[in-house]
């Protein structure tokens, strides 16, 4: 398929997944979806064309986002992410900065900066293209659109930029602390971390990876217009960057290339992985599901150098806000898989008990007193499940097609819980959900989106608990529900309407079309051959073929088969262990040209 045909089809399919005309309609995805694939818009996409006041953001906001961070960490340095400093108005997400009072309860942050921050409720994972259209604040604060794994060990920065030329500390109209080098550049980077002891790697000049600070000759800042910045997270070791619809950078495990300030492509092969030079991911690359974060920060390495906004700047509403017009997310899918299944009816389901795993383990470190590595079996159930635990299962899919996931779970943990579904080592689905109120109160949690299984047969399925809360959920069973394609049913006349294909019915009554009384010669009443139930009404005589839900005795319905489930022991049923803010790794500029930030996270 030619590229222009792919683009047109991607726009058509993407539009069918949206319930309204989105602000990005007509803007093709600049990355290549691959041979035979099209880009399919994902439900996390948001054009912010609704109202979400600072104090009470409402239901539409809450379908995708939550206020704050992935956990209860307040922010780096003197930053405090405050719910009231974010709102949606006028078709934009607006994040504002303001001064923290000197009598703030945390002395270390007193006199610092309140800023807005929102985090996605669901996770994203490769392959995915994500892009934001945004206008930077005219401050020296970081304006950010980024991804972070639940254990804070993997990070992808899409937007990391600083709008203002510098700091006028005495309000005399003259810049006293220069920021012009940063204002002229976009930082396009990634991080891999070890949490204990805290160690941070990111590509930079000092690590022999050039061009992470994107600059265009003649440009002095990025704050005066709206800009589109996107990333194609193609694979664990393949990241592509795009600005205003144009490619600017690619990093893989064998090298990197980028567009220099004069528009010349520079390419380099390396004998190390530029995305993970010291193998902090143990060879897996940037592979973990990640949350989407949009926020501002008064980063400590900058604040310590005096690059922090003044009271005058923070009080100026023409400077103190970071505006995001929209964010969009696309998955590359085959044309067979790229269908809107939101209105499809549910068919047969295949159900597996959580306790029947063939292997279990944990991604990440042990936490919060949980001595069981992976899922703990309790009959057909599992418990003692903390973030990062996983189980692998053998599941038989009777047919190819689209499937939805349903899990029967119980938990006292209220938020920041979820799971991912991996099929034969390919991530298929990420679910985030709220708690059920008690470790023994089992309720079904169903995915909104579906995933596509290309062929029938036996598959290896991995279910992993995700979410930033330590204690996750007890599990009874999970089901994959086959979705019925209405177009496939309607386009098969032999299956759906055999009367239309009956030659005797379609024959124009050559024997006596006009004079015969139709009521007396009704073939359905006088001709037993034509009233053969197998020929004329298969839906009434063979419900198993057309209505699996009616003939299914619901033996696999997890709602009705819920056994009594013991909760974790008392000392293990509480959500979360103690958190401590990790020490921050200071960051030096290399030759006044290379600089990068190190994020401090709290587990």
C-alpha positions as CSV (number, residue, x, y, z in Angstrom):
1,X,0.0,0.0,0.0
2,X,1.4,3.4,-0.9
3,X,2.2,5.8,1.9
4,X,-0.5,8.2,0.9
5,X,-3.1,5.4,0.9
6,X,-1.9,4.3,4.4
7,X,-2.3,7.9,5.6
8,X,-5.8,8.2,4.2
9,X,-6.9,4.9,5.7
10,X,-5.3,5.8,9.1
11,X,-7.3,9.0,9.2
12,X,-10.5,7.2,8.3
13,X,-10.1,4.5,10.9
14,X,-8.9,6.9,13.5
15,X,-12.0,9.0,13.0
16,X,-14.2,6.0,13.5
17,X,-12.8,5.4,16.9
18,X,-13.5,8.9,18.1
19,X,-17.0,10.0,19.2
20,X,-16.5,13.6,18.0
21,X,-14.4,15.6,15.5
22,X,-11.1,16.0,17.2
23,X,-8.8,19.0,16.9
24,X,-6.1,16.9,15.3
25,X,-8.3,15.7,12.4
26,X,-6.5,16.1,9.1
27,X,-3.0,15.8,10.7
28,X,-1.4,12.5,9.6
29,X,0.8,10.6,12.0
30,X,4.3,11.4,10.7
31,X,5.8,8.0,11.7
32,X,5.6,4.9,9.5
33,X,3.1,2.3,10.8
34,X,4.9,-0.4,8.8
35,X,3.9,-2.5,5.8
36,X,0.3,-3.5,5.8
37,X,-0.5,-1.5,9.0
38,X,-2.5,1.6,9.7
39,X,-2.6,4.0,12.7
40,X,-5.5,3.5,15.0
41,X,-6.5,6.2,17.5
42,X,-6.5,5.1,21.2
43,X,-9.1,6.1,23.8
44,X,-6.6,7.9,26.0
45,X,-6.4,10.6,23.3
46,X,-7.9,13.9,24.6
47,X,-8.6,17.2,22.8
48,X,-9.7,18.8,26.1
49,X,-12.8,20.2,24.6
50,X,-14.7,20.1,27.9
51,X,-14.7,21.9,31.2
52,X,-12.7,20.7,34.2
53,X,-12.5,23.4,36.8
54,X,-9.5,23.4,39.1
55,X,-11.4,22.5,42.2
56,X,-13.7,19.8,40.8
57,X,-12.6,18.4,37.4
58,X,-15.7,16.2,36.9
59,X,-16.4,12.8,35.3
60,X,-15.0,13.4,31.8
61,X,-11.6,14.3,33.1
62,X,-11.7,11.3,35.5
63,X,-12.2,8.8,32.6
64,X,-8.6,9.3,31.5
65,X,-6.7,11.3,34.1
66,X,-6.0,11.8,37.8
67,X,-4.5,14.8,39.5
68,X,-0.9,14.6,40.7
69,X,1.8,11.9,40.0
70,X,1.9,8.1,39.7
71,X,2.2,8.0,43.5
72,X,2.0,10.4,46.4
73,X,5.4,12.0,45.7
74,X,5.0,15.8,45.7
75,X,7.7,16.6,43.2
76,X,11.5,17.3,42.9
77,X,13.3,19.9,44.9
78,X,11.0,22.7,46.0
79,X,8.2,21.6,43.6
80,X,4.7,20.7,45.0
81,X,2.2,19.4,42.5
82,X,-1.1,20.9,43.6
83,X,-4.5,19.8,42.2
84,X,-5.8,23.4,42.1
85,X,-3.0,24.4,39.7
86,X,-4.5,22.4,36.8
87,X,-7.7,22.9,34.9
88,X,-9.3,22.4,31.5
89,X,-10.9,25.5,30.0
90,X,-11.3,27.0,26.6
91,X,-10.4,23.7,24.9
92,X,-7.0,23.4,26.6
93,X,-5.3,21.8,29.6
94,X,-3.8,24.6,31.6
95,X,-1.1,24.0,34.2
96,X,-0.2,27.0,36.4
97,X,2.7,27.9,38.6
98,X,2.3,29.9,41.9
99,X,4.3,30.6,45.1
100,X,4.3,28.2,48.0
101,X,3.9,30.2,51.3
102,X,6.9,30.4,53.6
103,X,4.9,28.8,56.4
104,X,4.3,25.6,54.3
105,X,4.1,22.4,56.4
106,X,7.2,21.0,54.7
107,X,10.1,23.3,55.5
108,X,12.2,21.9,52.7
109,X,9.5,23.1,50.2
110,X,8.5,26.4,51.9
111,X,8.8,29.3,49.5
112,X,9.0,26.9,46.5
113,X,6.6,26.6,43.6
114,X,3.1,25.1,43.3
115,X,2.5,23.7,39.8
116,X,0.0,21.5,38.0
117,X,0.4,17.8,37.2
118,X,-1.9,15.2,35.8
119,X,-1.3,11.5,35.2
120,X,-3.1,8.9,33.0
121,X,-5.1,6.2,34.7
122,X,-4.1,3.7,32.2
123,X,-0.7,2.6,31.0
124,X,0.8,2.7,27.5
125,X,3.4,0.5,25.9
126,X,5.1,0.0,22.7
127,X,4.4,0.1,19.8
128,X,2.7,3.4,20.2
129,X,2.9,6.9,18.7
130,X,2.1,9.7,21.1
131,X,2.0,13.5,20.5
132,X,1.0,16.7,22.1
133,X,0.4,20.2,20.8
134,X,1.5,22.6,23.5
135,X,2.6,26.1,24.3
136,X,5.4,26.5,26.8
137,X,5.1,28.8,29.8
138,X,7.3,32.0,29.8
139,X,9.2,30.8,32.9
140,X,12.4,28.9,33.6
141,X,10.3,26.0,34.9
142,X,10.3,22.7,33.1
143,X,7.3,22.1,30.8
144,X,6.9,18.3,30.5
145,X,5.0,15.6,28.6
146,X,6.6,12.2,29.5
147,X,6.3,8.5,30.4
148,X,7.4,6.7,33.5
149,X,7.1,3.1,34.6
150,X,5.4,2.2,37.9
151,X,8.7,1.3,39.6
152,X,10.4,4.5,38.3
153,X,13.2,2.7,36.5
154,X,12.3,3.5,32.9
155,X,11.4,6.9,31.4
156,X,10.8,8.5,28.0
157,X,10.7,12.3,27.8
158,X,8.6,13.6,24.9
159,X,8.5,17.3,25.9
160,X,11.1,18.7,28.3
161,X,11.6,22.4,27.7
162,X,12.2,25.7,29.4
163,X,10.4,28.7,28.0
164,X,12.0,31.9,29.4
165,X,15.2,33.6,28.5
166,X,16.3,33.9,32.1
167,X,15.5,35.3,35.5
168,X,15.2,39.0,36.3
169,X,15.9,38.7,40.1
170,X,15.4,42.4,40.9
171,X,12.6,43.2,38.5
172,X,14.6,45.9,36.7
173,X,14.0,44.5,33.2
174,X,17.5,43.1,32.9
175,X,18.1,39.3,33.0
176,X,20.4,38.4,35.9
177,X,20.4,34.6,35.5
178,X,20.7,33.4,31.9
179,X,18.6,30.6,30.5
180,X,18.8,31.5,26.8
181,X,20.7,28.3,25.8
182,X,17.9,26.1,27.2
183,X,15.1,28.4,25.9
184,X,16.4,27.8,22.3
185,X,16.3,24.0,22.6
186,X,14.0,21.0,23.1
187,X,15.4,18.1,25.3
188,X,14.7,14.8,23.6
189,X,15.8,12.1,26.0
190,X,15.2,8.9,27.9
191,X,16.3,7.5,31.3
192,X,17.1,4.1,32.8
193,X,17.5,4.0,36.6
194,X,18.6,1.8,39.4
195,X,16.7,2.8,42.5
196,X,19.0,1.6,45.2
197,X,21.6,2.9,45.2
198,X,20.1,5.7,43.1
199,X,21.8,5.6,39.6
200,X,20.6,7.4,36.5
201,X,21.7,7.0,32.9
202,X,20.5,9.2,30.1
203,X,22.0,9.8,26.7
204,X,24.1,12.9,26.6
205,X,27.2,14.4,25.1
206,X,29.1,13.2,28.2
207,X,28.0,9.7,27.5
208,X,29.1,9.9,23.8
209,X,25.5,10.3,22.5
210,X,25.2,13.6,20.7
211,X,22.2,15.8,19.7
212,X,19.8,15.2,22.6
213,X,19.2,19.0,22.8
214,X,17.4,19.7,19.5
215,X,18.1,23.2,18.1
216,X,17.3,25.0,14.8
217,X,19.6,27.7,13.5
218,X,18.0,31.1,14.0
219,X,15.5,30.0,16.7
220,X,15.9,31.7,20.1
221,X,13.0,30.1,21.9
222,X,10.1,27.6,21.7
223,X,7.6,29.5,23.8
224,X,6.0,31.9,21.3
225,X,4.0,29.4,19.3
226,X,2.2,26.1,19.8
227,X,4.3,23.2,18.8
228,X,3.6,19.5,18.1
229,X,6.1,17.1,19.7
230,X,5.7,13.4,19.3
231,X,7.5,10.1,19.9
232,X,7.1,6.8,18.2
233,X,8.0,4.2,20.8
234,X,8.4,1.5,18.2
235,X,10.2,-1.2,20.3
236,X,12.1,-1.5,23.6
237,X,15.3,-0.4,21.8
238,X,13.8,1.9,19.1
239,X,12.6,5.5,19.8
240,X,11.8,8.1,17.1
241,X,11.2,11.8,17.8
242,X,9.1,14.2,15.7
243,X,8.6,18.0,16.0
244,X,5.8,19.8,14.1
245,X,5.3,16.8,12.0
246,X,9.0,16.3,11.0
247,X,11.4,13.6,12.0
248,X,14.3,15.0,14.1
249,X,15.9,12.0,16.0
250,X,16.1,8.2,16.2
251,X,17.8,6.1,18.8
252,X,18.3,2.3,18.7
253,X,20.5,-0.2,20.5
254,X,23.2,0.0,17.8
255,X,23.3,3.7,17.1
256,X,21.5,7.0,16.6
257,X,20.8,9.7,14.1
258,X,19.5,13.2,14.4
259,X,18.8,16.4,12.5
260,X,21.5,19.0,13.3
261,X,20.7,22.8,13.6
262,X,21.2,23.3,9.9
263,X,18.9,20.5,8.9
264,X,21.6,18.0,8.1
265,X,21.1,14.3,9.2
266,X,23.9,13.1,11.4
267,X,24.2,9.3,11.9
268,X,26.4,7.3,14.3
269,X,26.9,3.6,15.0
270,X,27.9,2.7,18.5
271,X,29.4,-0.4,20.3
272,X,27.0,0.2,23.2
273,X,23.2,0.7,23.5
274,X,22.6,4.5,23.5
275,X,19.3,3.9,25.2
276,X,20.7,1.9,28.1
277,X,24.5,2.1,28.0
278,X,25.1,0.3,31.3
279,X,22.4,-2.3,30.9
280,X,20.3,-1.1,33.8
281,X,17.3,-2.9,32.2
282,X,19.2,-6.2,32.1
283,X,18.8,-6.4,28.3
284,X,15.1,-5.7,28.1
285,X,15.4,-2.1,27.0
286,X,12.5,0.3,27.5
287,X,9.9,-2.3,27.7
288,X,7.7,-1.7,30.8
289,X,4.2,-0.3,30.7
290,X,4.3,3.4,31.5
291,X,2.0,6.1,32.8
292,X,1.6,9.3,30.8
293,X,2.4,12.5,32.8
294,X,1.8,16.1,31.9
295,X,3.2,18.6,34.3
296,X,5.6,21.5,35.3
297,X,8.6,21.2,37.6
298,X,11.0,23.5,39.5
299,X,13.8,21.0,39.0
300,X,16.3,20.9,41.8
301,X,19.5,21.0,39.7
302,X,18.2,24.3,38.2
303,X,16.9,25.8,41.4
304,X,20.2,25.2,43.1
305,X,21.8,27.4,40.4
306,X,19.3,30.2,40.9
307,X,17.3,29.3,37.7
308,X,13.9,29.5,39.4
309,X,11.1,32.0,38.8
310,X,10.5,35.2,40.8
311,X,7.3,36.2,42.6
312,X,6.7,38.7,39.8
313,X,6.8,36.0,37.1
314,X,4.6,33.6,39.1
315,X,2.0,36.3,39.6
316,X,1.9,37.1,35.9
317,X,-0.9,35.1,34.2
318,X,0.6,35.8,30.8
319,X,3.7,33.9,31.7
320,X,3.0,31.4,34.5
321,X,1.0,28.8,32.5
322,X,1.8,25.8,30.3
323,X,-1.0,25.1,27.8
324,X,-1.7,21.8,26.1
325,X,-4.2,21.9,23.2
326,X,-4.5,18.2,22.8
327,X,-2.7,14.8,23.2
328,X,-3.2,11.9,20.9
329,X,-2.1,8.2,20.9
330,X,-2.0,5.8,18.1
331,X,-1.3,2.1,17.7
332,X,0.0,0.5,14.5
333,X,-2.4,-2.3,13.6
334,X,-3.0,-4.6,10.6
335,X,-6.0,-3.6,8.5
336,X,-7.8,-6.7,9.8
337,X,-7.3,-5.7,13.4
338,X,-8.1,-2.0,12.9
339,X,-11.8,-1.9,13.7
340,X,-13.9,0.0,16.1
341,X,-15.3,-2.8,18.4
342,X,-16.9,-0.5,21.0
343,X,-20.5,-1.4,19.9
344,X,-19.8,-5.1,19.1
345,X,-21.8,-7.7,21.0
346,X,-20.0,-10.2,23.3
347,X,-19.8,-13.8,22.3
348,X,-18.2,-16.9,23.8
349,X,-15.5,-16.5,26.5
350,X,-12.6,-18.5,27.6
351,X,-12.0,-18.4,31.3
352,X,-8.9,-19.3,33.3
353,X,-8.5,-19.4,37.1
354,X,-5.7,-17.2,38.4
355,X,-4.3,-20.1,40.5
356,X,-3.7,-22.3,37.4
357,X,-0.5,-20.5,36.2
358,X,2.3,-22.6,34.8
359,X,5.0,-20.1,36.0
360,X,5.1,-17.0,38.2
361,X,7.6,-14.4,39.2
362,X,8.1,-10.7,39.8
363,X,9.4,-7.7,37.8
364,X,11.2,-5.3,40.1
365,X,12.2,-5.5,43.8
366,X,10.5,-7.1,46.7
367,X,8.4,-4.7,48.8
368,X,6.3,-4.1,51.8
369,X,7.0,-7.4,53.6
370,X,5.8,-9.6,50.8
371,X,8.0,-12.7,51.0
372,X,6.2,-14.5,48.1
373,X,7.9,-14.0,44.8
374,X,5.1,-13.8,42.3
375,X,1.5,-14.9,42.7
376,X,0.7,-16.9,45.9
377,X,-1.7,-19.9,45.2
378,X,-4.7,-20.3,47.5
379,X,-6.8,-23.0,45.8
380,X,-7.9,-21.6,42.5
381,X,-7.2,-18.1,43.7
382,X,-4.1,-16.0,44.1
383,X,-3.2,-13.5,46.8
384,X,-0.2,-11.7,48.3
385,X,0.0,-9.9,45.0
386,X,2.2,-6.8,44.9
387,X,3.1,-4.6,42.0
388,X,5.2,-6.4,39.5
389,X,4.0,-9.9,40.3
390,X,3.0,-12.0,37.2
391,X,1.7,-15.4,36.2
392,X,1.9,-17.2,32.9
393,X,-0.9,-19.4,31.6
394,X,-1.7,-21.6,28.6
395,X,-4.9,-20.4,27.0
396,X,-6.7,-21.9,24.0
397,X,-8.3,-19.4,21.6
398,X,-10.9,-21.2,19.5
399,X,-10.9,-18.6,16.7
400,X,-9.1,-15.4,15.6
401,X,-10.7,-12.1,16.2
402,X,-11.1,-9.3,18.7
403,X,-11.2,-10.0,22.4
404,X,-12.0,-8.1,25.6
405,X,-10.5,-8.9,29.0
406,X,-12.5,-9.3,32.2
407,X,-10.9,-10.1,35.5
408,X,-12.6,-11.1,38.8
409,X,-10.6,-9.4,41.5
410,X,-10.9,-8.2,45.1
411,X,-8.8,-5.6,46.9
412,X,-8.9,-3.0,49.7
413,X,-6.5,-0.8,47.8
414,X,-8.6,2.0,46.4
415,X,-6.6,3.3,43.5
416,X,-3.4,2.9,41.4
417,X,-4.0,-0.8,40.7
418,X,-4.3,-2.6,37.4
419,X,-3.0,-5.4,35.1
420,X,-1.4,-6.0,31.8
421,X,-2.1,-8.8,29.3
422,X,0.8,-10.1,27.2
423,X,0.1,-12.7,24.5
424,X,3.1,-14.7,23.2
425,X,5.5,-11.9,24.5
426,X,3.4,-9.1,22.8
427,X,1.6,-6.6,25.1
428,X,-2.0,-6.7,24.2
429,X,-3.8,-4.7,26.9
430,X,-3.3,-2.5,29.9
431,X,-6.1,-2.0,32.4
432,X,-6.3,0.3,35.4
433,X,-9.2,0.1,37.8
434,X,-10.5,1.1,41.2
435,X,-10.7,-1.2,44.3
436,X,-13.6,-3.3,45.4
437,X,-13.6,-2.2,49.1
438,X,-12.4,-5.5,50.6
439,X,-9.9,-8.3,50.0
440,X,-12.8,-10.8,49.9
441,X,-15.2,-8.7,47.9
442,X,-14.8,-10.0,44.3
443,X,-16.0,-7.9,41.4
444,X,-15.5,-8.0,37.7
445,X,-13.3,-5.4,36.0
446,X,-13.6,-5.3,32.2
447,X,-11.4,-3.6,29.7
448,X,-12.9,-0.9,27.5
449,X,-10.7,-1.5,24.5
450,X,-10.2,-4.8,22.8
451,X,-7.2,-6.6,21.3
452,X,-6.8,-8.6,18.2
453,X,-5.7,-12.3,18.0
454,X,-4.5,-13.0,14.5
455,X,-4.9,-16.8,14.6
456,X,-6.6,-19.5,16.6
457,X,-4.7,-21.9,18.8
458,X,-2.8,-22.3,22.1
459,X,-1.2,-19.1,23.3
460,X,1.1,-18.2,26.3
461,X,-0.6,-15.5,28.3
462,X,1.1,-13.4,31.0
463,X,-1.0,-11.5,33.4
464,X,1.0,-8.9,35.4
465,X,-0.1,-6.7,38.2
466,X,0.6,-3.0,37.5
467,X,0.0,0.2,39.3
468,X,2.0,2.3,41.7
469,X,0.3,1.0,44.8
470,X,2.4,-1.7,46.6
471,X,-0.5,-4.1,47.3
472,X,-2.5,-4.8,44.2
473,X,-5.4,-7.4,44.1
474,X,-6.5,-10.9,44.9
475,X,-7.5,-12.8,41.8
476,X,-10.2,-15.4,41.1
477,X,-10.3,-15.8,37.3
478,X,-9.8,-13.9,34.1
479,X,-11.8,-14.3,30.8
480,X,-11.1,-13.3,27.2
481,X,-14.5,-12.5,25.6
482,X,-14.8,-12.9,21.9
483,X,-16.5,-10.0,20.2
484,X,-18.9,-10.6,17.3
485,X,-18.1,-8.6,14.1
486,X,-21.6,-7.5,12.8
487,X,-20.2,-6.9,9.3
488,X,-18.9,-10.5,9.1
489,X,-22.3,-11.8,10.1
490,X,-24.3,-9.6,7.7
491,X,-22.1,-10.3,4.7
492,X,-22.7,-14.1,4.8
493,X,-26.1,-14.6,3.2
494,X,-26.0,-18.4,3.4
495,X,-25.6,-18.3,7.1
496,X,-27.9,-15.4,7.9
497,X,-30.7,-15.7,5.4
498,X,-30.9,-19.0,3.5
499,X,-34.3,-18.0,2.1
500,X,-32.7,-15.4,-0.1
501,X,-30.5,-18.0,-1.7
502,X,-33.2,-20.6,-2.2
503,X,-33.5,-21.0,-6.0
504,X,-37.2,-21.7,-5.7
505,X,-37.8,-18.5,-3.8
506,X,-35.7,-16.4,-6.2
507,X,-37.3,-18.0,-9.3
508,X,-39.9,-15.5,-10.6
509,X,-42.8,-17.9,-10.2
510,X,-42.6,-19.0,-13.8
511,X,-45.5,-21.4,-13.4
512,X,-48.2,-18.9,-12.6
513,X,-47.1,-15.6,-11.1
514,X,-50.3,-13.6,-11.4
515,X,-53.4,-15.9,-11.1
516,X,-52.4,-18.0,-8.2
517,X,-53.8,-16.9,-4.8
518,X,-50.7,-16.3,-2.8
519,X,-52.4,-17.2,0.4
520,X,-53.5,-20.6,-0.9
521,X,-50.2,-21.4,-2.6
522,X,-48.0,-19.9,0.0
523,X,-44.9,-22.1,-0.4
524,X,-44.1,-21.8,3.3
525,X,-47.4,-23.4,4.2
526,X,-47.9,-25.9,1.3
527,X,-44.4,-27.0,0.5
528,X,-42.9,-29.0,3.4
529,X,-39.5,-29.0,1.6
530,X,-39.3,-25.3,1.8
531,X,-40.3,-25.2,5.4
532,X,-37.5,-27.5,6.4
533,X,-36.3,-25.7,9.6
534,X,-32.7,-26.3,8.7
535,X,-33.1,-24.4,5.5
536,X,-35.4,-21.6,6.4
537,X,-34.6,-20.6,9.9
538,X,-31.3,-21.7,11.2
539,X,-31.4,-19.1,13.9
540,X,-34.4,-20.8,15.5
541,X,-33.3,-24.4,15.1
542,X,-29.6,-23.9,15.8
543,X,-29.1,-21.4,18.5
544,X,-25.6,-22.6,19.3
545,X,-24.3,-21.2,16.0
546,X,-25.9,-17.7,16.4
547,X,-26.4,-17.0,20.1
548,X,-23.6,-18.5,22.2
549,X,-24.7,-16.5,25.2
550,X,-28.2,-18.2,25.3
551,X,-26.7,-21.7,25.1
552,X,-23.8,-21.0,27.4
553,X,-24.8,-22.4,30.8
554,X,-22.5,-19.6,32.2
555,X,-20.4,-22.2,33.9
556,X,-17.5,-19.9,33.3
557,X,-19.2,-16.7,34.6
558,X,-16.7,-15.5,37.2
559,X,-19.5,-13.6,39.0
560,X,-21.4,-16.7,39.8
561,X,-18.4,-18.9,40.6
562,X,-16.8,-16.6,43.1
563,X,-15.6,-18.7,46.1
564,X,-15.0,-17.3,49.5
565,X,-11.5,-15.8,49.4
566,X,-9.2,-15.2,52.3
567,X,-7.7,-11.8,52.4
568,X,-4.0,-11.4,52.9
569,X,-2.8,-11.6,56.5
570,X,-3.5,-8.5,58.4
571,X,0.1,-7.2,58.2
572,X,0.0,-7.7,54.4
573,X,-3.3,-6.2,53.6
574,X,-2.4,-2.6,54.1
575,X,-1.6,-0.5,51.0
576,X,1.9,0.7,50.8
577,X,5.1,0.6,52.7
578,X,7.0,3.6,53.9
579,X,8.3,6.0,51.3
580,X,11.4,8.1,51.4
581,X,12.5,10.7,48.9
582,X,15.6,9.5,47.3
583,X,18.7,11.7,47.2
584,X,19.0,13.7,44.0
585,X,21.9,13.1,41.6
586,X,23.3,16.5,40.7
587,X,23.8,17.3,37.1
588,X,26.6,19.3,35.5
589,X,26.7,21.0,32.1
590,X,29.3,19.8,29.8
591,X,31.2,22.6,28.1
592,X,28.1,24.9,28.4
593,X,26.4,22.8,25.7
594,X,25.3,19.5,27.1
595,X,23.0,19.4,30.0
596,X,20.5,17.1,31.3
597,X,18.3,16.6,34.3
598,X,18.0,13.8,36.7
599,X,14.7,13.1,38.1
600,X,14.4,12.0,41.7
601,X,11.5,9.7,42.3
602,X,9.8,8.2,45.3
603,X,8.9,4.5,45.3
